[in-house]
Amino acid sequence: MTNRFNDTPPITTDSDKKTVAATRVRMNELVMPNDTNPLGNLMGGRLLQWMDICSAISAQRHCNRNVVTISVDNVEFKSAIRLGEVVVIEAEVTRAFTSSMEVAMEAWAENLRTGERRLCTTSFYTFVSVDADGRPVPVPQIIPETDFEKERYEHAKDRREMRLKISRQNEEAQKRHGTRRREAGS
Ligand SMILES: CC(C)(COP(=O)(O)OP(=O)(O)OC[C@H]1O[C@@H](n2cnc3c(N)ncnc32)[C@H](O)[C@@H]1OP(=O)(O)O)[C@@H](O)C(=O)NCCC(=O)NCCS
């Protein structure tokens, strides 16, 4: 597990200091009985909710405004997380566009008895910065510093285009589906 989260700089509204490092959030959650399914595993929806909260904090650290989730990328649950384990979620903004920000996340499970940590899922969530009326407002640009951050920053453009393409395809499919339902009278 990376330890770059140990030296997150303080929150800043200074646009010259809007680094990826300044957006880092590490959140810990203990898996309780109310979070699990009948097998004693963490429910996927609960993990998505915790990831949403963690990444929203990261986005707000960047833009210093309210944000709303606009999209959640593919999430795979490769390894079950058990009752009594700790979920450690790490989030950071990879790139800011006009009003939207992409946030990268890793979710780890930690066994408190053995100290073992395993990576359970990764994803990207996208947030839009909004004003008091819920309308999009511009966000500051982010400064990628390391080679890794710079590479991820470049790739964020392609991921954004893919999301917008899927969104358009979904809208078209919904329109077609709605037309067929109306034609069928349901
Ligand atoms: C987010 C919201 C304010 C955007 O309003 P809008 O009129 O659609 O605004 P736009 O079309 O200008 O899109 C705003 C930004 O979102 C981005 N966006 C739109 N759809 C997207 C998608 N599927 N994936 C990623 N980004 C997307 C746009 O590219 C734009 O980014 P940019 O300003 O950086 O270029 C509005 O859609 C909303 O309120 N959605 C509900 C949010 C919510 O309730 N979230 C919780 C869900 S339970």
Ligand as a Chemical Component Dictionary entry (heavy atoms), coordinates in Angstrom:
data_LIG
# 
_chem_comp.id                   LIG 
_chem_comp.type                 NON-POLYMER 
_chem_comp.pdbx_formal_charge   0 
_chem_comp.three_letter_code    LIG 
# 
loop_
_chem_comp_atom.comp_id 
_chem_comp_atom.atom_id 
_chem_comp_atom.alt_atom_id 
_chem_comp_atom.type_symbol 
_chem_comp_atom.charge 
_chem_comp_atom.model_Cartn_x 
_chem_comp_atom.model_Cartn_y 
_chem_comp_atom.model_Cartn_z 
_chem_comp_atom.pdbx_ordinal 
LIG C1  C1  C 0 -24.227 17.584 -12.510 1  
LIG C2  C2  C 0 -25.241 18.517 -13.152 2  
LIG C3  C3  C 0 -25.356 19.789 -12.318 3  
LIG C4  C4  C 0 -24.672 18.840 -14.522 4  
LIG O1  O1  O 0 -25.581 19.701 -15.138 5  
LIG P1  P1  P 0 -25.642 19.772 -16.734 6  
LIG O2  O2  O 0 -26.579 20.824 -17.124 7  
LIG O3  O3  O 0 -25.827 18.394 -17.257 8  
LIG O4  O4  O 0 -24.196 20.317 -17.053 9  
LIG P2  P2  P 0 -23.251 19.977 -18.276 10 
LIG O5  O5  O 0 -23.882 19.224 -19.354 11 
LIG O6  O6  O 0 -22.634 21.302 -18.606 12 
LIG O7  O7  O 0 -22.134 19.051 -17.619 13 
LIG C5  C5  C 0 -21.341 19.527 -16.548 14 
LIG C6  C6  C 0 -20.046 18.743 -16.558 15 
LIG O8  O8  O 0 -20.311 17.376 -16.351 16 
LIG C7  C7  C 0 -19.640 16.608 -17.333 17 
LIG N1  N1  N 0 -20.392 15.402 -17.585 18 
LIG C8  C8  C 0 -21.648 15.291 -18.058 19 
LIG N2  N2  N 0 -21.993 13.995 -18.136 20 
LIG C9  C9  C 0 -20.931 13.285 -17.687 21 
LIG C10 C10 C 0 -20.673 11.892 -17.509 22 
LIG N3  N3  N 0 -21.586 10.981 -17.799 23 
LIG N4  N4  N 0 -19.468 11.538 -17.050 24 
LIG C11 C11 C 0 -18.535 12.443 -16.735 25 
LIG N5  N5  N 0 -18.726 13.778 -16.855 26 
LIG C12 C12 C 0 -19.914 14.185 -17.340 27 
LIG C13 C13 C 0 -19.585 17.510 -18.536 28 
LIG O9  O9  O 0 -18.585 17.095 -19.429 29 
LIG C14 C14 C 0 -19.297 18.834 -17.873 30 
LIG O10 O10 O 0 -17.917 18.852 -17.529 31 
LIG P3  P3  P 0 -16.981 20.140 -17.801 32 
LIG O11 O11 O 0 -17.736 21.350 -17.310 33 
LIG O12 O12 O 0 -15.765 19.907 -16.988 34 
LIG O13 O13 O 0 -16.729 20.203 -19.263 35 
LIG C15 C15 C 0 -26.647 17.841 -13.298 36 
LIG O14 O14 O 0 -26.552 16.831 -14.274 37 
LIG C16 C16 C 0 -27.125 17.261 -11.997 38 
LIG O15 O15 O 0 -27.541 17.988 -11.106 39 
LIG N6  N6  N 0 -27.099 15.922 -11.877 40 
LIG C17 C17 C 0 -27.517 15.239 -10.650 41 
LIG C18 C18 C 0 -26.335 15.111 -9.696  42 
LIG C19 C19 C 0 -26.707 14.239 -8.511  43 
LIG O16 O16 O 0 -27.750 14.399 -7.944  44 
LIG N7  N7  N 0 -25.786 13.342 -8.159  45 
LIG C20 C20 C 0 -26.074 12.342 -7.168  46 
LIG C21 C21 C 0 -26.709 11.188 -7.820  47 
LIG S1  S1  S 0 -27.516 10.145 -6.739  48 
# 
loop_
_chem_comp_bond.comp_id 
_chem_comp_bond.atom_id_1 
_chem_comp_bond.atom_id_2 
_chem_comp_bond.value_order 
_chem_comp_bond.pdbx_ordinal 
LIG C1  C2  SING 1  
LIG C2  C3  SING 2  
LIG C2  C4  SING 3  
LIG C2  C15 SING 4  
LIG C4  O1  SING 5  
LIG O1  P1  SING 6  
LIG P1  O2  DOUB 7  
LIG P1  O3  SING 8  
LIG P1  O4  SING 9  
LIG O4  P2  SING 10 
LIG P2  O5  DOUB 11 
LIG P2  O6  SING 12 
LIG P2  O7  SING 13 
LIG O7  C5  SING 14 
LIG C5  C6  SING 15 
LIG C6  O8  SING 16 
LIG C6  C14 SING 17 
LIG O8  C7  SING 18 
LIG C7  N1  SING 19 
LIG C7  C13 SING 20 
LIG N1  C8  SING 21 
LIG N1  C12 SING 22 
LIG C8  N2  DOUB 23 
LIG N2  C9  SING 24 
LIG C9  C10 SING 25 
LIG C9  C12 DOUB 26 
LIG C10 N3  SING 27 
LIG C10 N4  DOUB 28 
LIG N4  C11 SING 29 
LIG C11 N5  DOUB 30 
LIG N5  C12 SING 31 
LIG C13 O9  SING 32 
LIG C13 C14 SING 33 
LIG C14 O10 SING 34 
LIG O10 P3  SING 35 
LIG P3  O11 DOUB 36 
LIG P3  O12 SING 37 
LIG P3  O13 SING 38 
LIG C15 O14 SING 39 
LIG C15 C16 SING 40 
LIG C16 O15 DOUB 41 
LIG C16 N6  SING 42 
LIG N6  C17 SING 43 
LIG C17 C18 SING 44 
LIG C18 C19 SING 45 
LIG C19 O16 DOUB 46 
LIG C19 N7  SING 47 
LIG N7  C20 SING 48 
LIG C20 C21 SING 49 
LIG C21 S1  SING 50 
# 
